[in-house]
């Protein structure tokens, strides 16, 4: 039996079908999905993630860069929204409310969404989404931000910074600095009851968060999930994990083409790993993924933070792929990895010193 590309489904229907297939006895599941045991650097890929990747391959699901080249940026953004909504199955039932607000960007107001859990603490997480600085928005990350708010019992402020190619580097980076400065100066004005602020995000959003930590004073903690932080240097993981695991080397190149010009690669805003100034950086969580092309960047960042005497916790989720946080509704191990990160954040924000 095989899974063929069929009629268009909603994200919830696809997610429930995926979860059903993942619940089947393993011999039947393997026959349906074609999943295989995959190892890299002595690590074995999470079985559920392997099955999801195999199902996508059998359904001939194109990657975001292929869709973007063929059908345009908006089509790639729509595919990203569909995929991440599928991976966030169940998030809309969590006891988290939200309201849409505006926050000050570098050249004008930006859309943002505030998530409020049932019993919010006085901590606030400013969240900057991933997507290679080209795709992603507050709708794409709605489920993940709800989950983070519920798990940490912190308010979460998700920000729609400007993206390429409409707004190339450094537009989104300057937006991040402007928003962070405004919110940190008066957190209660944006999240009632909040008194101290963490800044975090995934992938491109983790890059923006790190860059904010280097340039904005008063951040209580940084929370960085599988960051991209160096556009200049090559790393072995970019080749070793560069195809077959969601984010690919080709996709990274496509993102870069639509976001930044080559002469700007070494700018410390774009490549914060190369920055000389680290004195503002507070305690920091960095998580890498064993099957991520960016794995070696996260490791290099952790080493740099240690060398600069930053209080850093570095965890490699050895069986995970890039963007595993967006699979929390489908993979138990992805959810467990996200929970570890969330629990560190809760503890870091309970400590009133940076």
C-alpha positions as CSV (number, residue, x, y, z in Angstrom):
1,X,0.0,0.0,0.0
2,X,1.3,3.5,-0.8
3,X,0.2,7.0,-0.1
4,X,-0.5,9.0,-3.3
5,X,-0.9,12.7,-3.8
6,X,-4.7,13.1,-3.5
7,X,-7.2,15.9,-3.2
8,X,-6.5,19.1,-1.3
9,X,-6.9,18.7,2.5
10,X,-7.2,21.1,5.3
11,X,-4.3,21.3,7.7
12,X,-6.4,19.7,10.5
13,X,-7.5,16.8,8.3
14,X,-4.0,16.1,7.1
15,X,-2.6,16.3,10.6
16,X,-5.3,13.8,11.9
17,X,-4.5,11.5,9.0
18,X,-0.8,11.7,9.8
19,X,-1.4,11.1,13.5
20,X,-3.6,8.0,12.7
21,X,-0.8,6.6,10.4
22,X,1.8,7.2,13.1
23,X,-0.4,5.3,15.6
24,X,-0.5,2.1,13.4
25,X,1.7,-1.0,14.2
26,X,5.2,-0.3,13.0
27,X,5.3,-3.0,10.2
28,X,2.1,-1.6,8.7
29,X,3.2,2.0,9.2
30,X,6.5,1.3,7.5
31,X,4.7,-0.4,4.5
32,X,2.5,2.7,4.1
33,X,5.1,5.4,4.5
34,X,8.3,3.7,3.3
35,X,10.2,5.1,6.3
36,X,13.7,3.9,7.0
37,X,16.1,4.0,9.9
38,X,18.4,7.0,9.2
39,X,21.6,7.7,11.0
40,X,24.0,10.6,10.9
41,X,27.0,11.2,13.1
42,X,25.9,8.2,15.3
43,X,22.4,9.7,15.8
44,X,19.2,8.0,14.7
45,X,16.4,10.1,13.3
46,X,13.2,10.1,15.4
47,X,10.8,7.5,14.0
48,X,7.8,9.7,13.8
49,X,9.8,12.4,12.0
50,X,11.2,9.8,9.6
51,X,7.7,8.7,8.8
52,X,6.4,12.2,8.2
53,X,9.3,13.0,5.9
54,X,8.6,9.7,4.0
55,X,4.9,10.5,3.7
56,X,5.7,14.0,2.3
57,X,8.1,12.4,-0.3
58,X,5.4,9.8,-1.3
59,X,2.9,12.6,-1.7
60,X,5.4,14.4,-3.9
61,X,5.2,17.4,-1.5
62,X,7.5,20.1,-2.9
63,X,9.8,22.1,-0.7
64,X,9.1,25.8,0.0
65,X,12.0,26.9,-2.3
66,X,10.7,24.7,-5.2
67,X,7.2,26.1,-4.8
68,X,8.6,29.6,-4.6
69,X,10.7,29.2,-7.8
70,X,7.7,27.7,-9.7
71,X,4.7,29.6,-8.3
72,X,6.1,32.7,-6.5
73,X,6.8,33.9,-2.9
74,X,3.1,34.0,-1.9
75,X,2.7,30.3,-2.8
76,X,5.7,29.4,-0.7
77,X,4.3,31.3,2.2
78,X,0.9,29.6,1.8
79,X,2.6,26.2,1.8
80,X,4.5,27.1,5.0
81,X,1.3,28.1,6.7
82,X,-0.4,24.9,5.7
83,X,2.6,22.7,6.9
84,X,3.0,24.4,10.3
85,X,-0.7,24.5,11.0
86,X,-0.7,20.7,10.4
87,X,2.2,20.2,12.8
88,X,0.4,22.2,15.6
89,X,-2.6,19.9,15.9
90,X,-4.5,20.6,19.1
91,X,-3.0,24.0,19.9
92,X,-6.3,25.8,19.3
93,X,-7.8,23.9,22.3
94,X,-5.3,25.1,24.8
95,X,-6.5,27.6,27.5
96,X,-4.7,30.6,25.9
97,X,-6.4,33.8,24.8
98,X,-5.0,36.3,22.3
99,X,-5.4,39.8,21.0
100,X,-3.9,41.5,18.0
101,X,-2.0,44.7,18.6
102,X,0.5,46.9,16.9
103,X,4.1,47.6,18.0
104,X,6.6,50.2,16.8
105,X,8.9,49.0,14.0
106,X,11.9,50.8,12.6
107,X,9.9,52.8,10.0
108,X,6.3,52.4,11.2
109,X,3.9,50.1,13.1
110,X,4.1,46.3,12.9
111,X,1.4,43.8,13.5
112,X,1.8,41.6,16.6
113,X,-0.2,39.1,18.6
114,X,-0.2,38.8,22.4
115,X,-0.9,35.3,23.8
116,X,-2.1,35.2,27.4
117,X,-2.2,31.8,29.3
118,X,-4.6,30.9,32.1
119,X,-2.3,32.0,35.0
120,X,0.3,34.3,33.5
121,X,3.5,35.0,35.3
122,X,5.2,38.4,35.2
123,X,7.5,37.3,32.4
124,X,7.0,38.1,28.7
125,X,8.6,36.3,25.7
126,X,9.0,38.4,22.6
127,X,8.9,35.8,19.8
128,X,10.4,36.2,16.3
129,X,9.4,33.5,13.9
130,X,11.5,31.5,11.5
131,X,11.2,31.2,7.8
132,X,14.6,32.3,6.3
133,X,13.7,36.0,6.6
134,X,11.3,35.4,3.6
135,X,8.3,33.3,4.7
136,X,6.4,32.9,8.0
137,X,4.2,35.3,10.0
138,X,2.1,35.4,13.1
139,X,-0.6,33.2,11.6
140,X,1.9,30.5,10.6
141,X,3.3,30.4,14.2
142,X,0.0,30.8,16.0
143,X,-0.1,27.2,17.2
144,X,3.4,27.2,18.4
145,X,3.1,30.4,20.3
146,X,-0.1,29.2,22.0
147,X,1.8,26.1,23.1
148,X,4.7,28.0,24.4
149,X,2.4,30.3,26.4
150,X,0.5,27.4,27.9
151,X,3.7,25.4,28.8
152,X,5.6,28.3,30.3
153,X,2.5,30.3,31.7
154,X,4.2,33.4,30.2
155,X,2.6,35.9,27.9
156,X,4.1,35.6,24.4
157,X,4.3,38.5,22.0
158,X,4.7,37.3,18.4
159,X,5.9,40.0,16.0
160,X,5.4,40.3,12.2
161,X,8.8,41.9,11.2
162,X,9.4,42.9,7.6
163,X,10.5,40.1,5.2
164,X,12.4,39.8,2.0
165,X,12.2,40.1,-0.9
166,X,9.8,43.1,-0.4
167,X,12.0,44.4,2.4
168,X,15.6,43.2,2.1
169,X,18.3,43.2,4.8
170,X,18.5,45.0,7.2
171,X,14.8,45.9,7.4
172,X,13.7,43.0,9.6
173,X,16.7,43.3,11.8
174,X,16.1,47.0,12.4
175,X,12.5,46.2,13.2
176,X,13.6,43.7,15.8
177,X,15.8,46.3,17.5
178,X,13.1,48.9,17.5
179,X,10.4,46.5,18.9
180,X,12.7,45.1,21.5
181,X,13.7,48.6,22.7
182,X,10.1,49.7,23.0
183,X,8.8,46.7,24.7
184,X,11.7,46.4,27.2
185,X,11.3,50.1,28.1
186,X,7.7,49.5,29.2
187,X,6.6,45.8,29.0
188,X,3.4,46.3,30.9
189,X,2.2,48.7,28.1
190,X,2.2,45.7,25.7
191,X,1.5,42.8,28.0
192,X,-0.3,43.9,31.2
193,X,1.4,42.6,34.3
194,X,4.7,41.8,32.6
195,X,7.8,43.2,34.3
196,X,10.8,41.4,32.6
197,X,11.3,40.3,29.0
198,X,12.9,37.4,27.3
199,X,13.6,37.5,23.5
200,X,13.5,34.3,21.5
201,X,12.7,32.6,18.2
202,X,13.5,29.8,15.9
203,X,16.0,29.7,13.0
204,X,15.9,33.1,11.4
205,X,13.9,34.4,14.4
206,X,16.7,33.1,16.7
207,X,19.2,35.1,14.6
208,X,17.1,38.2,15.2
209,X,16.9,37.4,18.9
210,X,20.6,37.0,19.3
211,X,21.2,40.2,17.4
212,X,18.8,42.0,19.7
213,X,20.6,40.6,22.7
214,X,23.8,42.1,21.4
215,X,22.3,45.5,20.7
216,X,19.5,46.1,23.2
217,X,20.1,46.5,27.0
218,X,17.7,45.0,29.5
219,X,16.8,41.7,28.0
220,X,16.4,39.1,30.8
221,X,17.1,36.0,28.8
222,X,17.6,34.8,25.2
223,X,15.8,31.7,23.9
224,X,17.3,30.4,20.6
225,X,16.0,27.4,18.8
226,X,18.3,26.0,16.0
227,X,19.6,29.4,15.1
228,X,21.2,30.6,11.8
229,X,23.9,33.0,12.8
230,X,26.7,33.0,10.2
231,X,26.3,33.7,6.5
232,X,30.0,33.8,5.9
233,X,31.6,30.5,6.9
234,X,30.8,27.1,5.6
235,X,30.1,24.2,8.1
236,X,30.2,20.4,7.5
237,X,26.6,19.9,8.7
238,X,25.4,22.1,5.8
239,X,26.5,19.3,3.4
240,X,26.0,16.3,5.7
241,X,22.4,17.2,6.5
242,X,21.8,19.4,3.4
243,X,19.1,17.3,1.8
244,X,16.3,15.0,2.9
245,X,15.5,16.5,6.3
246,X,13.2,19.4,5.5
247,X,15.4,22.4,5.5
248,X,18.0,21.9,2.7
249,X,21.1,23.5,1.4
250,X,19.2,24.6,-1.7
251,X,16.4,26.1,0.4
252,X,18.9,28.1,2.5
253,X,20.4,29.4,-0.7
254,X,17.0,30.4,-2.0
255,X,16.2,32.2,1.2
256,X,19.5,34.1,1.1
257,X,18.9,35.2,-2.5
258,X,15.6,36.8,-1.5
259,X,16.7,38.4,1.7
260,X,20.3,39.6,1.6
261,X,23.0,40.7,-0.9
262,X,26.4,39.0,-0.7
263,X,28.4,42.1,0.4
264,X,26.2,42.2,3.5
265,X,26.9,38.6,4.6
266,X,29.5,39.6,7.1
267,X,27.5,42.4,8.6
268,X,27.3,41.6,12.4
269,X,23.5,42.2,12.2
270,X,23.2,39.5,9.6
271,X,25.9,37.2,11.1
272,X,25.7,37.8,14.8
273,X,28.2,35.0,15.5
274,X,30.8,37.3,14.0
275,X,29.9,40.2,16.3
276,X,32.7,41.6,18.5
277,X,30.3,42.9,21.2
278,X,28.8,40.4,23.7
279,X,28.7,42.4,27.0
280,X,24.9,42.9,26.8
281,X,24.0,39.3,26.2
282,X,22.1,37.7,29.1
283,X,21.8,34.1,30.0
284,X,21.0,32.1,26.9
285,X,19.4,28.9,25.8
286,X,20.6,27.4,22.5
287,X,19.2,24.2,21.0
288,X,20.5,22.4,18.0
289,X,19.1,19.5,16.1
290,X,21.1,16.4,15.1
291,X,19.7,16.3,11.5
292,X,19.8,20.1,10.9
293,X,22.1,21.7,8.2
294,X,22.5,24.5,10.8
295,X,23.7,22.1,13.6
296,X,27.3,23.2,13.4
297,X,26.3,26.8,13.6
298,X,24.5,26.3,16.8
299,X,27.5,24.5,18.2
300,X,29.9,27.3,17.2
301,X,27.5,29.8,18.7
302,X,27.5,27.9,22.1
303,X,31.3,27.8,22.0
304,X,31.5,31.6,21.3
305,X,29.0,32.4,24.1
306,X,31.1,30.4,26.6
307,X,34.3,32.1,25.4
308,X,32.6,35.4,26.1
309,X,31.6,34.3,29.6
310,X,27.9,34.3,28.8
311,X,25.8,31.9,30.9
312,X,24.7,29.5,28.1
313,X,22.8,26.2,28.1
314,X,23.3,24.3,24.9
315,X,21.3,21.2,24.2
316,X,21.4,19.1,21.0
317,X,18.2,17.3,20.3
318,X,20.1,14.5,18.6
319,X,17.1,12.8,16.9
320,X,15.4,15.9,15.6
321,X,15.4,17.9,12.3
322,X,15.3,21.7,11.8
323,X,12.0,23.2,12.8
324,X,11.1,20.3,15.1
325,X,9.2,22.7,17.4
326,X,6.6,23.0,14.7
327,X,6.0,19.2,14.8
328,X,4.9,19.2,18.5
329,X,1.4,18.1,17.5
330,X,2.6,15.1,15.6
331,X,5.8,13.8,17.1
332,X,6.1,12.9,20.8
333,X,9.8,13.4,20.8
334,X,9.5,16.8,19.1
335,X,7.0,17.8,21.8
336,X,9.4,16.6,24.5
337,X,12.3,18.6,23.0
338,X,10.1,21.7,22.9
339,X,9.1,21.1,26.5
340,X,12.7,21.0,27.6
341,X,13.3,24.3,26.0
342,X,10.1,25.8,27.5
343,X,11.0,24.5,31.0
344,X,14.4,26.2,30.8
345,X,12.7,29.4,29.8
346,X,10.3,29.2,32.7
347,X,13.1,28.7,35.2
348,X,15.2,31.4,33.7
349,X,12.4,33.9,34.0
350,X,11.7,32.9,37.6
351,X,15.2,34.0,38.4
352,X,15.0,37.8,38.8
353,X,18.6,38.4,37.8
354,X,19.9,38.3,34.3
